[in-house]
Amino acid sequence: MIDDPIVQETRKIREQISSEHKHDVYQLGRYFMEKQQTGQRVFVRIPPKAERTPHSGR
């Protein structure tokens, strides 16, 4: 397997965040929800596709 520096950095950050929250799934969930609420990124939700029926064409 090839060592990818981006993958290594991502894993290092993931482990750091996880250890800061004692590897507790609930603490990690709260952390990421709070980060999402206070962050600057805009999250886009794509609406589900309309269900196709036999008479709706392609």
Number of C-alpha atoms within 10 A of each C-alpha: 3 4 7 8 9 9 10 11 11 11 12 12 12 12 13 13 14 15 12 12 16 11 13 11 11 10 14 17 12 12 13 12 12 11 11 13 10 9 9 8 8 8 7 6 6 6 6 6 6 6 6 9 8 6 6 7 6 6
